[in-house]
Amino acid sequence: MLRIVVCVKAVPDPKEADKIRIDPVTRTLTRCDVPLVLNPLDKHAMEAALQLKEQLDAHIAVISMGPPPAGKIVRECLALGAEQGFLLSDPAFGGADAYATAYTLAKGIEKIGSYDVVFCGRASSDGSTEWVGPEMATFLKIPVVTTVREIVEYGREWWKVKAGLENGYRLVQVKLPALFTVTRELNTPRALSFSGIIKARKKEITQWGISELGVPEESVGLKGSPTIVSNMTTKDSKREVEMIAGTREEKAERLIQKLADAGVI
Ligand SMILES: Cc1cc2nc3c(=O)[nH]c(=O)nc-3n(C[C@H](O)[C@H](O)[C@H](O)COP(=O)(O)OP(=O)(O)OC[C@H]3O[C@@H](n4cnc5c(N)ncnc54)[C@H](O)[C@@H]3O)c2cc1C
């Protein structure tokens, strides 16, 4: 059986982005007042696991680190077809940077038990550091392939995947267990089904805090974070509109002149 772990992050709902606040003391995002949704790229990580399960004898566990409301996205993944759901939630985990997040998730994955494949999204839609996947692989001492856009071959021991490059792709052969961060090119996530939602209601979500993980407080959350976002400013993106008068030719000429003056062309 292929044992798959999918890491899913609860991110602030982009439709309610105006409610996102920065904690003046910890300088981290406060998530509790904003509805949380499944990180868009993690839907592709989940879909990759589900497609493998349709072709192979596979078991899917999903894991998320977040405040209690993040349980909602774990249940969403159970409704999509995951067998097990794990939520790492503890006030001590709060304010974690990418390093501390990766460490905590790695400890959670080790506690789940043996696995062959770990899927992550390439990036989250809020922090977007793209570091959690590779840092988790370092803590788990397994190989990592980032920006996977196609699974070419999936053997019992070795996989071959296509991973993104600026102007092309690289073909990577990797020995399992391994971690893969995925892009949206990999697949098209399926929609939730009513029967899946009903079935998921009966499935239990296992919640672990710092005592269950058995890790020291200094290695998680704000205390375990070697980086601190010392300030965050939101850019005022007001757009100025200028109507250019004249005939079509005159408008085109004036526009080209303005773009040239602005150094755009
Ligand atoms: C504006 C901003 C700037 C930041 N800058 C930095 C910085 O420079 N350095 C730094 O260390 N931290 C930084 N952080 C904090 C960092 O974003 C958080 O620690 C975050 O929880 C983890 O990183 P990420 O969202 O960037 O993950 P990414 O690396 O972008 O996420 C990639 C994948 O990892 C998995 N993943 C990430 N978080 C979780 C989770 N909580 N549960 C389950 N799976 C998860 C998901 O599969 C996700 O798709 C910043 C946060 C913000 C909002």
The ligand as a Gaussian input file, in Angstrom:
#p B3LYP/6-31G(d) Opt

LIG

0 1
 C        3.525000      38.595000       4.615000
 C        4.242000      37.472000       5.343000
 C        5.621000      37.375000       5.224000
 C        6.296000      36.333000       5.869000
 N        7.648000      36.246000       5.716000
 C        8.291000      35.219000       6.309000
 C        9.699000      35.068000       6.154000
 O       10.346000      35.854000       5.473000
 N       10.300000      34.018000       6.755000
 C        9.608000      33.100000       7.462000
 O       10.191000      32.129000       7.950000
 N        8.268000      33.209000       7.641000
 C        7.615000      34.248000       7.087000
 N        6.282000      34.374000       7.262000
 C        5.595000      33.441000       8.130000
 C        5.196000      32.221000       7.341000
 O        4.420000      32.609000       6.285000
 C        4.410000      31.335000       8.253000
 O        5.251000      30.730000       9.110000
 C        3.615000      30.255000       7.552000
 O        2.815000      29.593000       8.446000
 C        4.442000      29.195000       6.874000
 O        4.924000      29.577000       5.759000
 P        4.203000      29.854000       4.349000
 O        2.777000      30.120000       4.495000
 O        5.006000      30.897000       3.732000
 O        4.356000      28.449000       3.667000
 P        4.775000      28.030000       2.204000
 O        6.152000      27.492000       2.222000
 O        4.467000      29.083000       1.198000
 O        3.722000      26.818000       2.049000
 C        3.994000      25.762000       1.182000
 C        3.164000      24.569000       1.564000
 O        3.529000      24.100000       2.871000
 C        2.402000      23.557000       3.522000
 N        2.108000      24.360000       4.728000
 C        2.530000      25.616000       5.054000
 N        2.035000      25.994000       6.253000
 C        1.277000      24.935000       6.687000
 C        0.486000      24.692000       7.854000
 N        0.379000      25.622000       8.820000
 N       -0.165000      23.501000       7.955000
 C       -0.049000      22.551000       6.986000
 N        0.676000      22.715000       5.846000
 C        1.329000      23.889000       5.715000
 C        1.226000      23.655000       2.525000
 O        1.147000      22.471000       1.751000
 C        1.670000      24.825000       1.652000
 O        1.100000      24.798000       0.355000
 C        5.575000      35.397000       6.637000
 C        4.189000      35.500000       6.765000
 C        3.532000      36.531000       6.132000
 C        2.050000      36.622000       6.236000

